[in-house]
Structure formats: C-alpha cells, structure tokens
Amino acid sequence: MPVELRKRKAPPPPPEPPAKRATATKKAAAPKKTAAAKVKDAVKETVTKVAEAATFTNGAAAASAEKPAVGDVITLDGFGGEIALQTGDSTTLAALAEKSKKGVVLFTYPKASTPGCTRQACMFRDEYTALATESGFDIYGLSTDSPKANTTFKEKQKLPYELLCDPGATLIGAIGLKKAPKGTTRGVFVLDKAGKVLAAQAGSPEGTVKVVREIVEGLNGEEKGENGEEKKGGNGEEEEVVVEEGKKDEERAEEKKEAAAAAAVVEEEKEEELEKKEEDEKKEEEKKE
C-alpha cells in the first residue's frame, strides 16, 4: 500500500515587534527643593534687596549731605554721636556746648605726639588764656587717637584743655574734617552755645590758631560796640559809605580765608608725608638697636 504523506502545518507568523516609544524631548524635572532650601533662598533674596536699597539710600544721602558751613545753625542733639574724653568718660558735642559759657572750639589733628600735631596743640596751649579763659569758649583737641595716647600727649605737653577721642570719626566726619579712608584732616570747627557755626575749615597748625584768634577778637570788638565803647560813624551818606566799605572788607577777608584754607590743605598733605617719613625712620632706628 502506498504511504500517504501528511502535510505539515505552516508555522505561525512571528509576532510583530512592539512599537518603539517616542524619545522623550522634555528635560528631566529638577529635583524638588526642600522647605529649608526654599527658606534659605527667600532670605538670600531679601538680604540682597535690602543691601541694594541701603546702597541707594546711602549713596543719595552722601550725595546730598553737606558739611556745616559758617553761619549754619546745627541741631546739637545727636550731632556727631558719642565721643570720649582722654579720661575715658563719654560725652557729646551737645553736652560740651551746654556746659560752656559762649561756645566750643574743636581743633582736629591727625595723630597725637607727631611733630605737626604737637606744634598745633602747644600753640593752643600758649594762647589758652586769651582764646579760652578770657573769651568764654571751651577749647578741645579732637582726634581718632585712643584715651591712652591722648592722656600721654596731654601730660607730656602740659595741655590745659581736654582732648577728645573719636575712634570711629563720627564727630570728625560730621564737621567735615574726615579724610578717606581713615585719616583726619587738620582743621578747626567753632560754634557758639546756640549751635551757630562760626568757623569750619581745614588749616595748618598756625592757621587753626589764627582762625580762633580772629573770631575771639571780632566778638570782643562787637561787645565793646554794644557797650558804647570805641563807636565810630557819622550821619547820612557818611554812614552808608562806612557800611559799604565794611562789606567789601568782609568779602575780601572771606576770599583770603578760602585761599588760605586751600593752601593749608596742600601744606597739611606735605606735613603728613614728612611726619610719616620721620616715623618710618624712627622705627628703622629702633629695629637696629
């Protein structure tokens, strides 16, 4: 019998491959910040804004702030902050003016016991009777020196007046005699008991004493006039001429003062350079010893 061949079943077709997923185009999501990190960022942002506002405010204040000028009447309460005597006792300009008879004289100096500052302090010492005792003004030296340095300075030079310590230069800056970044410009600042500014300028040791001398002599002259002494003048046109000439003299005197102040600043810079050189030489000698 013939063999019957059976047909094999065709194998099932292979399964279709799964469709490929579209490549993600979105960036991976950033990890979520913790609550602490969020607070830290918020604080940082606030600090930045405050700093920017402070910078703007301080800049505007610095641009608009002007040092007191002759003739201005300043509010003494809080003016210049708190300072100290060479004894270490705290005080303020308002307190000094209050206890004075007529007003306060502040002469500023860069550094105690240096040549120029010693000369300036001794000149005020030598004319103390006329400039303070007889005038009613209280004289004070003002610097950024420590109480110890100023005490040594006062005792060594036998100064009859107090020395003020202003390490933060708050008062020195307020009267317009601070030199950036940490220095002090030699000068003089005078105000009466009511806070009216009578002098505010830089100057040499001799120049600062001269300014105070002129103020005292001028006030003494006014008092004599009020008391009926040494009065001069005519009538009508003669009086007008005298007044006009007086105004011109005052204008010329003011111009001379401004020129002298400018020259004094130049002289002061030269003097400080010389003082620094002397200090450096002294240090070198001490090292050799």
Secondary structure, DSSP 8 states (H G I E B T S, - for coil): -------------------------S--------HHHHHHHHHHHHHHHHHHHHHHHHHHHHHH-----TT-B---TTTT--EEETTS-EE-HHHHHHHSSSEEEEEE-SSTTSHHHHHHHHHHHHTHIIIIITT-EEEEEEES--HHHHHHHHHHHT-SSEEEE-TT-HHHHHTT-EETTTEE--EEEEEETT-BEEEEEE--HHHHHHHHHHHHHHHHHHHHHHTTSS----STHHHHHHHHHHHHHHHHHHHHHHHHHHHHHHHHHHHHHHHHHHHHHHHHHHHH-
